Amino acid sequence: MATPKASSPRTDWKRRLKRWVLGSYRLGVILAALACLRTLPRDEASLDPALILKLSKEPIPAEVSSGDPSDGHYPLLDGAGETVGWATSTQPQAAKIQGYSGPSELMVVFGADRKVRGVRFLSSADTDGHVEKVRGDEPFWRQWDGKAEAALGAPGTPVVVSGATLTSEAMARGVAARFGAEGMDEWFPAALSLVDIAKAFPEADRISESGSNGIYQVFKKNEFIGTVLRSSRMGISARGYNGTSDVIVFLAPDGDRILGIGFLGSRDNEPYVSDVRDEVRYADGFAGKGVEAVLAEDVRVSPSLFTSGASYTNQAVVESVREMLSRHRAVEDAKGFPWKASLAFVWIGLGVFVGIHKVGNRLAVRLGYAAVSVVAGLTLGWMVSQDQLVGWGMNGFGVRGILPLLALTAAALVIPAFTGRNVYCNRICPHGAAQTLAGSLVRKRLHLPPKLHTALARLPWLTLLAIWALAFLVSGIPFARIEPFETWSSGFVAFIPAAILTVGLVAAFFLPQAYCHYGCPTGALLKFLTASPTAWTRRDTIAAVLIAAALLRVLL
C-alpha cells in the first residue's frame, strides 16, 4: 500500500495563500452587500401634526392644536392659541444610535414649564419582538417624567428592559442625544479660550479640560485658581424661545462658590439673546452665590436673572446653570465594563478557542461549552442574524453599546473566511448549542432519504437569497420573523420566530442540528465563507453576479 506524500512547505504556503485570497473575496462580497444597502435612498421622517395631537392628548389634555415647528419643537396650543406645551422627535440626532438592528424614534412632550409630561413611541427599525417588549414596559417610559429639558442629555445609566437591553438602551440614548449628549460641539465648535474666562479669571494663563465632559481647570503659573463648566460640552441643551445657548459657569477653587457666569453663544432669537447677554455681562445675578443656594432656587422665579421680555431664554440659562452645577456636584462612581459585556467577551473568546483547538472535539468539552452557550443565549440574547446584518447595512452602527455584538459578528464572519472553520455555528451559537444538547439526549436518530435531504438543504440558501433580494427591493420588512433568534431574548412575543424555535428544537431530538441544516439562512451565509476554502465554486460566481446586480440597483 502506497504511503501518501507529505505536502511540502511550498505547497502549504500556496494553499494558505489561496484560502486567504478567496476568504478575502467572500468576506468582501458580504461587506459590499452591506455597503450597497447603506447607499439606498431613505425616506426622511417628519412628525405628522395629527399624530402629535393624538400622542400628546393624554399628557397635555388642554391642548387642541399644534403650531409650526421651531428648532424641531412643535408648540401645543389651547383653544385661545396660548402655548401649553411642546412636542419634539428624537430624530435626527437619534438616527445614529443603534439598537440590536436599527435606530428608533420617540416623541417627547413638554409642559409649559419645560418639564417632560410624557415620552411616546413613534417608530423603530429594530426587531419587532424587542420593540414590543419595550413598548409594554411602563417603568421604561416613566423614567423621564417630570425631568427638566436641561437634564435629558445627562450621561448615566438609563432604565432598560430585560430581554430587550440593546433596543431599550438605544431608545434612551436617543433621547439623550436629542437633548445635547451628542452634537452640541457642532452647534458651538469654538474651543474655550482665556478671553472667554477673563471676566472671572483675568490673571489666568492656562486652561486644562478634565477629560471631555465640559469641566475645565484654570491655572495661573501652575497654581489652580478655579473651575469652569461649559454647557455645550456637558451635553446640556436647555431651549430658550427658539434654541439652546452655550453658557459657562465660573467656580471658586473650593467649588462651593460661584464667581459668575458667561454667555458664549446662542441659537435663540434676537433681541432675547442680546438682552440676556447684557444682563450676564453687567448685572450677573449668580456672582457671589453659593452652589447649594442656586440649586435650591425655583427656576421659574429665580432671582439670579431679571431680564424682562426674554423669559424663555432667561429660564433656559438658569436651567443650564443649575444642571451644570448639579452634574459637577454629583460624585459618579468609576464605571468598569458592564457585567453583560464582560461575560459576552469571555463567552466569545472561549468559543473561538474550543472551535479552533483540538480540545474542542472532545465530547465532554463540546457538550459542556454547548451548555455555556445556551446560558449565554438566555441571559445575553446576542446572536448573529440576517435581520441584524441587514439592519446594520441599512442604518449603520456605532461601537458604543453594541461592542460585544460587533465582536460576536466579527468572530462569526472573519474567522471562517481565513481559517475555513465555522466556529460560530459549530460552537458559539446558542440555538445551535441547544440543538446539540437536544440531540445528545436521544440515541436513535432519523435519517432522511437522500433526495429529501438534498431538497431540504437548499431551503436555507433560497431563504438567504430571498432576504437579501427583498432588502434591496422593499424596505421595512421584519426579517427577524424569518429566524428564531429574537425569541431567546424577548421571549414568545412574536408567533413566527417562536414557532420556528419550537419546531426546530423538537426536530433536533431526532434530526442532528435540524434547523442548522434545513432552515438557517445565517448558517448558509457562514457556509459560503467556509465551503471549498481553496477553490472557486459556483456560489462564488453567483455571489459576484448578485453584487453586480446590487451595484446596478444602487446606481440606477
URQUI-V676680 format. One record per pair of residues at least 12 apart in sequence whose C-alpha atoms are under 8 Angstrom apart, sorted by the first residue. I is the first residue (numbers start at 0). J is the second residue. If there is no record, write none. Layout:
i j
I J
I J
//
This chain:
i j
14 533
15 533
17 532
17 533
17 534
18 416
18 417
18 418
18 419
18 532
18 533
19 416
19 417
21 416
21 532
21 533
21 534
21 535
22 415
22 416
22 417
22 528
22 532
23 416
23 417
25 416
25 527
25 528
25 539
26 412
26 413
26 416
26 528
28 542
28 543
28 546
31 546
32 392
32 546
32 549
33 388
33 389
33 391
33 392
33 393
34 392
35 392
35 549
35 550
35 553
36 389
36 392
36 393
36 470
36 471
37 392
37 393
37 394
37 395
38 393
38 553
39 393
39 471
39 553
46 88
48 65
51 65
51 86
52 64
52 65
54 119
55 86
55 108
55 117
58 108
58 116
58 117
59 83
59 84
59 110
59 116
61 77
61 83
62 75
62 76
62 77
62 78
62 83
62 84
63 75
63 76
63 77
63 78
64 76
64 77
64 78
69 241
70 241
70 242
71 87
71 88
72 85
72 86
72 87
72 88
73 85
73 86
73 87
74 86
82 111
83 110
83 111
84 108
84 109
84 110
84 111
84 112
84 113
85 108
85 109
85 110
85 111
85 113
86 106
86 107
86 108
86 109
87 106
87 107
87 108
88 104
88 105
88 106
88 107
89 104
89 105
89 106
89 107
89 173
89 174
89 176
89 177
90 104
90 105
90 177
91 177
92 173
92 176
92 177
92 181
92 182
93 170
93 172
93 173
93 174
93 176
93 177
94 173
94 394
95 394
95 395
95 396
95 397
96 169
96 170
96 172
96 173
96 396
96 397
97 166
97 169
97 394
97 395
97 396
97 397
97 401
98 125
98 165
98 166
98 167
98 168
98 169
98 170
98 401
99 125
99 126
99 165
99 166
99 387
99 401
100 124
100 125
100 126
100 386
100 387
100 388
100 389
100 390
100 391
101 123
101 124
101 125
101 126
101 387
101 390
101 391
101 394
101 395
101 396
102 123
102 124
102 125
102 169
102 170
102 394
103 121
103 122
103 123
103 124
103 125
103 169
103 170
103 173
104 120
104 121
104 122
104 123
104 170
104 173
105 118
105 119
105 120
105 121
105 122
105 170
105 174
106 118
106 119
106 120
106 121
107 119
112 299
113 147
113 148
114 144
114 145
114 146
114 147
114 148
115 143
115 144
115 145
115 146
115 147
115 148
116 144
116 145
117 140
117 141
117 143
117 144
118 140
118 141
118 143
118 144
119 140
120 134
124 390
124 475
125 166
125 390
126 386
126 477
126 479
126 485
127 477
127 479
127 493
128 485
128 486
128 489
128 490
128 492
128 493
129 162
129 163
129 166
129 485
129 488
129 489
130 163
130 166
130 167
131 492
132 160
132 162
132 163
132 489
132 492
133 160
133 163
133 166
133 167
136 160
138 158
139 158
139 159
139 160
139 167
142 157
142 158
147 318
148 178
148 236
148 237
148 238
149 178
149 235
149 236
149 237
149 238
149 315
149 318
149 319
149 322
150 235
150 322
151 174
151 175
151 178
151 179
151 235
152 174
152 175
152 176
152 177
152 178
152 179
152 180
152 234
152 235
152 236
153 175
153 179
153 180
153 233
153 234
153 235
154 175
154 180
157 171
158 171
159 171
162 378
162 379
162 380
162 488
162 489
162 490
163 488
163 489
165 400
165 401
168 400
169 400
178 234
178 235
178 236
178 237
179 231
179 233
179 234
179 235
179 236
180 233
180 234
180 235
181 234
183 231
183 232
183 234
183 236
184 231
184 232
187 231
187 245
187 264
192 206
193 205
193 206
195 261
195 263
196 249
196 261
199 249
199 258
199 259
202 219
203 217
203 218
203 219
203 220
203 224
204 217
204 218
204 219
204 220
205 217
205 218
205 219
205 220
205 221
206 218
211 232
212 232
212 233
213 228
213 229
213 230
213 231
213 232
213 233
214 226
214 227
214 228
214 229
214 233
214 327
215 227
215 228
223 252
224 251
224 252
225 249
225 250
225 251
225 252
225 253
225 254
226 249
226 250
226 251
226 252
226 254
227 247
227 248
227 249
227 250
228 247
228 248
228 249
228 323
229 245
229 246
229 247
229 248
229 323
230 245
230 246
230 247
230 319
230 320
230 323
231 244
231 245
231 246
233 323
235 319
235 322
235 323
236 319
237 315
237 316
237 318
237 319
238 267
238 311
238 312
238 315
239 267
239 311
239 312
239 313
239 314
239 315
239 316
240 267
240 268
240 309
240 311
240 312
241 266
241 267
241 268
242 265
242 266
242 267
242 268
243 265
243 266
243 267
243 315
244 262
244 263
244 264
244 265
244 266
244 267
244 315
244 316
245 262
245 263
245 264
245 265
246 260
246 261
246 262
246 263
246 264
246 316
246 319
246 320
247 260
247 261
247 262
247 263
247 320
248 260
248 261
248 320
248 323
249 261
254 290
255 289
255 290
255 291
256 287
256 288
256 289
256 290
257 285
257 286
257 287
257 288
257 289
257 290
258 285
258 286
258 287
258 288
259 283
259 284
259 285
259 286
259 287
260 279
260 283
260 285
260 286
261 279
261 280
262 276
262 279
267 312
271 308
271 309
271 312
272 309
272 312
274 306
274 309
275 306
275 309
275 312
275 313
278 304
278 305
278 306
279 304
283 303
283 304
284 302
284 303
284 304
285 303
285 304
290 324
293 321
294 321
294 324
294 325
298 314
298 317
298 318
299 314
301 317
303 317
304 317
339 379
340 402
340 403
343 375
343 379
343 403
344 403
344 406
346 371
346 372
346 375
346 427
347 406
347 407
347 410
347 427
350 368
350 422
350 423
350 426
350 427
351 410
351 422
351 423
351 426
351 427
353 365
353 426
354 420
354 421
354 422
354 423
354 425
354 426
355 420
355 422
365 426
366 435
366 436
368 426
369 426
369 427
369 429
369 432
369 433
369 435
369 436
370 432
370 433
370 436
372 426
372 427
372 428
372 429
372 432
373 429
373 430
373 432
373 433
374 429
375 429
376 428
376 429
376 430
376 487
376 488
377 487
377 488
378 488
379 488
380 485
380 487
380 488
381 404
381 488
382 404
382 407
382 428
382 429
382 484
383 404
383 407
383 408
383 411
383 521
384 479
384 482
384 484
384 521
385 466
385 478
385 479
385 520
385 521
386 477
386 478
386 479
387 479
389 467
389 470
410 422
410 423
411 423
411 424
411 525
412 525
412 528
415 525
415 528
415 529
416 528
416 529
418 529
419 528
419 529
419 530
419 532
420 529
421 525
421 526
421 529
424 522
424 525
430 484
431 512
431 515
433 504
434 503
434 504
434 507
434 508
434 511
434 512
434 513
435 507
435 511
435 512
437 504
437 507
437 508
438 507
438 508
438 509
438 510
438 511
438 512
439 508
440 508
441 508
441 509
443 509
444 508
444 509
444 510
444 511
445 509
445 510
446 510
455 517
456 516
456 517
456 518
457 517
458 517
458 518
459 516
459 517
459 518
459 519
459 520
459 521
459 522
459 523
460 520
460 523
460 524
462 520
463 520
463 521
463 523
463 524
466 478
471 549
471 552
479 496
480 493
480 495
480 496
481 495
481 496
482 496
482 499
482 500
482 519
482 520
483 495
483 496
483 497
483 498
483 499
483 500
484 496
484 500
486 500
//
